[in-house]
Amino acid sequence: MRFLSVSLVFFFLLIACDADKKQNSEVSFENSDSIKISLPKTDVTFPRLSPHAQDVITSWQYFQEFENDLRRINSGNVRNYQTETERMVSVSDSLLKNIPEPLNTNAISSRMRVVNVRVKLLDETMHQPNVETNIISKNLEETNVAFSNLITQINEKFEKQRIDELTRSSQNSEQEDSLSIE
């Protein structure tokens, strides 16, 4: 009888310890799970790429993917912000290393470096414990501005190129006209 009582007590203690372990593992799972971040939806509008710039961008692998990821974060349509920003850091690293030759100017590569740094800062902020939403929002806003500046710089490069071509063709016609007059 005494053995049975001791066995029952031991059995209940074992069940209680097992239940406590399950409860602790659920808590640690929740703690190790990503922080639930709720950012306000931002209706960000990036500049549109000119048709000529769009043609060149298609050869810049992952550019469109990066833009889509940034739009998705801004719209709040993300399950896990931390995973998303980690992926964006990887994509921006790739974009920085593989700027297509027609876009590989100092101005564009500088803007791409700024985008890369801003995404890394956003990712770092997302991984800080107990980070305030307004700090994340500020970093996201700065990333959006950096990306918008990159697109603007790409468009300006092609606009300048178009103006230079028009100027050259105008100068060539003026030279032809002056030669025909003589």
Secondary structure, 3 states (H helix, E strand, C coil): CHHHHHHHHHHHHHHHHHHHHHHHHHHHHHHHCCCCCCCCCCCCCCCCCCHHHHHHHCCCCCHHHHHHHHHHHHHCCCCCHHHHHHHHHHHHHHHHHCCCHHHCCHHHHHHHHHHHHHHHHHHHHHCCCCCCHHHHHHHHHHHHHHHHHHHHHHHHHHHHHHHHHHHHHHHHHHHHHHHHHC
